[in-house]
Amino acid sequence: MPKPIEVRDLRIFGDESSHTGDKDFLTYGTLSCDGKNLNTVVAELESASGGSASEFKWNHLKSRNRGRYLRFATTILQLLEGNGALWYRCVVI
């Protein structure tokens, strides 16, 4: 008897870098999580960012918001290495 197919709710969020101009490389990275972990992941990222975690632009990093950026990046790393709530993939072309 065939094994039943298990449906998985996976949420994937991606962004590209260096896709314009005279750059030698294009990068595309994704963060993903199971749908059941989405609310927890978003809550932790929003808490670390001090508000909305919709997008951080690293070229806007200033000394006045350095702590906010560090908390956000540290939270991402903790989610990646902790209980497997978050996964990261990147491709460089």
C-alpha positions in Angstrom: 0.0 0.0 0.0 1.5 3.4 -0.9 2.5 5.7 1.9 0.1 8.7 2.2 1.3 12.1 1.1 1.7 14.5 4.0 0.9 18.1 3.2 3.4 20.6 4.7 2.7 24.2 5.3 6.0 25.9 4.6 6.4 29.7 4.6 9.3 31.0 2.5 10.5 34.6 2.5 13.2 35.7 0.0 15.2 38.6 -1.1 17.8 39.4 -3.8 20.9 41.5 -3.6 23.1 43.1 -6.2 20.7 42.6 -9.0 21.3 46.0 -10.6 24.3 47.9 -11.6 27.7 46.6 -12.4 27.9 43.9 -9.8 29.8 40.6 -10.5 27.4 38.5 -8.5 23.7 38.1 -7.8 22.6 36.6 -4.4 19.2 35.3 -3.5 18.5 34.2 0.1 15.5 32.8 1.8 14.3 32.3 5.4 11.6 29.7 5.9 9.6 28.1 8.6 6.8 25.7 9.1 3.4 27.5 9.1 2.7 26.4 12.7 5.8 28.4 13.8 5.1 31.5 11.8 3.4 33.5 14.6 6.1 32.7 17.0 8.9 33.6 14.6 7.2 36.9 13.6 6.6 37.8 17.2 10.2 37.2 18.1 11.5 39.2 15.2 9.2 42.1 15.8 10.1 42.1 19.5 13.8 42.2 18.6 13.3 44.9 16.0 11.2 47.1 18.2 8.3 47.1 15.9 7.6 45.8 12.4 10.1 43.3 11.0 8.9 43.7 7.4 12.3 44.8 6.0 15.7 46.0 7.3 18.0 47.8 5.0 21.5 47.3 6.2 22.8 50.3 4.2 20.5 52.4 6.6 22.4 51.2 9.6 23.4 54.2 11.8 25.0 54.3 15.2 21.7 55.4 16.7 20.0 52.2 15.6 22.9 49.8 15.8 21.5 48.0 18.9 18.2 47.4 17.1 20.0 45.8 14.1 22.2 43.7 16.3 19.2 42.4 18.3 17.4 41.6 15.1 20.4 39.7 13.6 21.0 37.9 16.9 17.4 36.8 17.0 17.6 35.4 13.5 20.7 33.4 14.4 19.1 32.1 17.6 16.0 30.9 15.6 18.3 29.3 13.1 20.4 27.3 15.6 17.8 26.8 18.4 14.9 24.5 17.9 14.9 24.5 14.1 12.1 27.1 14.0 13.8 28.9 11.1 15.9 27.7 8.1 18.2 29.7 5.8 19.2 29.1 2.2 21.2 31.2 -0.2 22.4 30.9 -3.8 25.1 33.1 -5.4 25.1 33.4 -9.2 
